[in-house]
Amino acid sequence: MKEVKKSPDVEKIMELPISYEEKGKEKGKEKAIKEMALAMISEGASTAFIAKVTQLSEEEIDRLRQKN
């Protein structure tokens, strides 16, 4: 039986769904962290505390405060 050669692009194509899944998971994590920060903001938590818990920068927390 004749062996079929794999195209070098096949591996790249096979990795696409995995990379999209990983990007989706990362975006979901970022969204959850921001939602947690917003909840802490609404409860009156300090910027320093929110930054410590969420690992967001104080600048990002200030932006979230301004949006709400």
C-alpha positions in Angstrom: 0.0 0.0 0.0 1.2 3.5 -0.8 2.0 5.8 2.1 0.5 9.2 1.9 2.8 12.1 2.8 1.6 14.6 5.3 1.6 18.2 4.3 3.6 20.4 6.6 0.5 22.5 7.0 -1.5 19.6 8.4 0.0 20.0 11.8 -0.7 23.7 11.9 -4.3 23.1 10.8 -4.8 20.5 13.5 -3.5 22.9 16.1 -6.0 25.7 15.2 -8.9 24.4 17.2 -6.7 23.9 20.3 -5.4 27.5 20.0 -8.9 28.9 19.6 -10.1 26.8 22.7 -7.2 28.1 24.7 -7.9 31.7 23.7 -11.5 31.2 24.7 -10.6 29.8 28.1 -8.3 32.8 28.7 -10.9 35.3 27.7 -13.4 33.5 30.1 -10.9 33.8 33.0 -10.3 37.4 32.3 -14.0 38.1 32.3 -14.5 36.2 35.5 -11.7 38.2 37.2 -13.2 41.5 36.1 -16.6 40.5 37.3 -15.1 39.6 40.7 -13.3 43.0 40.8 -16.6 44.7 40.0 -18.4 42.9 42.8 -15.6 43.9 45.2 -15.9 47.5 44.0 -19.6 47.5 44.6 -18.9 46.2 48.2 -16.5 49.1 48.8 -13.2 47.1 48.7 -10.1 49.2 48.4 -8.2 49.3 45.1 -5.1 47.8 46.8 -7.1 44.9 48.2 -8.8 44.2 44.8 -5.4 44.3 43.1 -3.9 41.9 45.6 -6.8 39.4 45.2 -7.3 39.6 41.4 -3.8 40.4 40.3 -5.2 43.2 38.2 -3.2 46.5 38.0 -4.5 49.4 40.1 -4.9 51.3 36.8 -7.2 48.6 35.4 -9.2 48.6 38.6 -9.5 52.4 38.4 -10.8 52.0 34.8 -13.4 49.5 36.1 -14.4 52.0 38.8 -14.9 54.8 36.2 -17.1 52.6 34.0 -19.5 51.9 36.9 
